[in-house]
C-alpha cells in the first residue's frame, strides 16, 4: 500500500482545511499528493497556498486522479456532488470514498456511487481543527483492513480515532460532533458562576477551561469512571457536595442527556 495515496479532498471548509493541515504539517504528507476542490476556491486559497496544495473548483478532475476521495461537503450538497462525479466517470476507477457528512448512511453513499466502490463513513468533530479531536469510522461492505487503515490515517493526526458499527453513527454525531457546542455552553456557565463570585471574567474563563481540560484528561488517561473521580473531590459536608446538590436540583444530568438524545434524533434526519 502506498504510504501516501493520491488524495482528493472535496469541500475545503473548516474540516477539509483541518484535515489537510494535519496531514501536511503533522505527518509530512506530500502536499503534491493532495488535490482539493470546492465550489468557491477563493475562500480557501490562502490556506491552500500555505500548505502548498492544489485547489480548484473541478471536483471531477481531483477525484479522477485520486486513490482516496474525502467528501467534506454538507449533507444537502452530497447527492448533487456524487451525481456529478458518477455521471462524469470520475469514480469509475473505484477509489476509497470517505464521507464526513452527518446523517448520510453507507446505503445512501452506495446508491450514489458506482457499484463496488469501497465506502467509509466518518464523523469528526471541530476540535480536530486544533488536533484534539475525536473521529469515529464505520466501514462499508467489502472495505479491507488496508483500506480502513488508509481512512484512519487521514484522521489520526487530528486526535483520537475509533471504529464502530454504523448503527451508532447518529448517536456519535449527537454526542461527539454536537457535544463541543454543549460543552461551550457549560464552560460559559461555569465562568459566569466565577464572575458572580467576584472573579475577573478572563480569569474565570481560563480557570473553567483549564479545569475542564484537566478533568477530561483524567478520565482518558486513568480509565476510571467519572463517578469515582467525582467522589474523590467530594468530601463530607464540603463545598463540592453543596454545589453538586444545587446542580442536581436543576436536573443537570437529565437535561444534558436529553440534549444528546435530541441532537441524535435530528442527526438521523440530516441525510
N, C-alpha and C positions, 0 to 999 in steps of 0.2 A: 504493500500500500504506500502510495506517495505520502511522505510526511507532510507535504504542503500541497494538497489538491487545489486545482484551479477553482476559485470560489467566486460565485456571483451573489451579491447582496442586493436584493430588490426591495427598495424602500430604504431611504437614508436619513431617517429622522433620528430621534433620541436613541432608540435601541440599535438601529443599523450603525450609527456612528460609534456607540459604545462598544459594540462587538468588534468593529473594525479596529478601534484604538486598542482594545485589549489584545487582539491577535498580533498587531504590528508592534506595539510598544512593550507588551509583557512577554511575548513568546518569540519574537523575531520572525514572525510570519512574513515572507517577502511581499511587499506591497504590490509588486508587479504580478502577483498571482491572485490579486483581488480586483474584481471589477464591480463597481456599484452603479446602480441605476435608480433614478427617481423621476417623477413627473416634473419636479421643479429643481433642477440641478443647482441653480444659483444659491439656494438656501443652504446647501451642504458643501459648497465649493471650497470654503476656507478650510474646513476640517479635512476634506479630501486632499487638498494641497499640502497640509501639514503632515499627513500620513504618507503622502506620495502615491496614492492610489488613483486609478482611473474612475471618473464619474461622468455619467451621461444620462440622457433620457431614453436610451434604447435598451429596454429590458430584454428584448429578444436576443440582441447581439451578446449581451452579458451572459444570459442563460445558455445560449448555444455553445459557448466556449467552455462552460463550467462542468466540473465533476461533482460539485456540491452547489445547490441553489438554496439560499436562505431567504425566505419570504418574510419581510419585515413591514408589510403594509397593514393597514387597518382591516378588520374583518369585512367591512362593507365594500372594500376595494378588491378583495381577494378573488372573487368569482370572475370579475372582468379581466384581471391580470392573467389568471390561469387560462381563461378562454383565449386570450390573445396569444399567449405562449404556445398553447396546444395547436391552435389553428395555423400558426406560422411554422410549426415543426421544431420550435426551439427546445422542446423536451423529448424529441424523438430518440435521442441517444440514452435516455433513461438515467439522468443524473440523480444523485441522492437529493431529495427535496425536503427541506426542514422548514416548518411553518411556526411562527410565534403568534399567530392570530388567535385571540381569545374566542372560545366558544366554537371554533371551527374544527369539526371532527375529522378523523382519518378517513371515514367513509366519504365525507364531502370532498376531501382532497383527492381521493381515489377516483371519484366520479368526474373530476375536472382536470385530470392529468392522463397521459397515455397509459394504457393497461401495462402493468408490470413495473411502473415507476416506484422505486423504494421511497417510503414516506416516513417522516418522523415529526411528531407534534411536540413543540417545546413551549414552556411557559416561564420566561424570565421575569424579573421584577426591576423596578427603577434603580435600586441600589447597585445593580450591575454597572451603572454609569460611573461608579467610584470603585468598582471591583470588590464590592462587599455584597454581591447579590446572591440570589437563590434561583436556580433554574431546574425545572422538572421536565424530563423527557418521557415520551410514550412512543414506542416504535410500532410501525405498521407491520402487516403480514409480509413475511419474506425478507425483512430487513436483517442483514447479517450482523454478527457481533463486530466485524470490522467496520461496517457502515455506521453502526451505533457509536462506535469509538470515534469516528470522524465527527459525528454530531456532538458528542461530549466535548471534543477538543475545541469546538467553537465557543463553548461557554465556560469551560474550566478557568480561563484567565480572568473571568469576571466574578468568581466566587465559588460557591458550592454547587454541585450538580447531583441530581438524584434521578433514578429511573423508577417509573411507576406504571401500572396499568392505566389505560386511557380512561376507564370509568371514574378515576379520581381527579381528572384534569379540571373539571369545573370547580371542585372544592379547592384545588390548588390555586386556581385563579382568584377565588374569593378570599382565601387566607393569605397566600404568599404574594400575589400580584397586587391585590387591592389593599392588603394589610399595611403597607407603609403609610398610606393616607390615614388609616385609622390610628396608627401609632403617632403620626404627626399631631393629630388632634389631642391624643393623650399627653404627649410631650408639652404641647401648648398649655394644657390644663395644669400639668404639674408645675410648669413655670409660673403660671398665674397664681397658683397657691403660694409659691415663694414670694411673689410680688406683694400679695395680700399681707404676708407676714413681715414685710419690710425690706426684702432683698431688691437690689437694683435689677431691672429686667434682664439685662445682658448676663449678669451673674446667675440669676435664677435659670435662664435658658441653658447656659453652659453646664451648670450643675445637673439639671434634669437630663440633658442629652448624654453626658458622660456617665451618669449613673445608669441610664438605660442601656448604654453600650456595655458597661461592665456587667450588669445583671444578665444580659443576654449571653455574653461571653462565658459567664459562669455555667449557664445551662449547657451550652455547646461543649465546653472544654471538660466539665466534670461528668457530664452524662447523668447528673442527678435530676430528680423530679423537681419542678419549681416549688411544689408544696413543701418539700423537705428543706429547700434553701430558704423559703419564706419563714418556716418555723424557727430557723436558727437566728433570724433577725428579731423575732417576736418574743421578747422577754415578758414574764408575768407582770401585769399592772404597769407596763411601759407605754411609751408614746406610740410605738408601732402598732400595737394591738388596738389602741384607741383610734388611730387613723384607719386601720383596716375595717373596724366595725362601722365607721362612718361611710366608707366606700360600699360596704355590704348593704347598708341602709338604702343606698341608691341603686341597688340591684346591678352593680357593675358587671358581675360575671354574666348574668343573663343578657344584659344589653350588648356587651361586646360579642358574645357568642351568637346572638341573633343577627348582629350586623354581618358576621361572616356568612351565616346562613342565607341572608337576603342577597348579599353580593354573589354567592354561589348560584342562586336561582336566576339572577339576571345574567350571569356569565353564560349559563346554559343556552340562553336565547340569542346571544350576540352573533352566532354564526348563521 
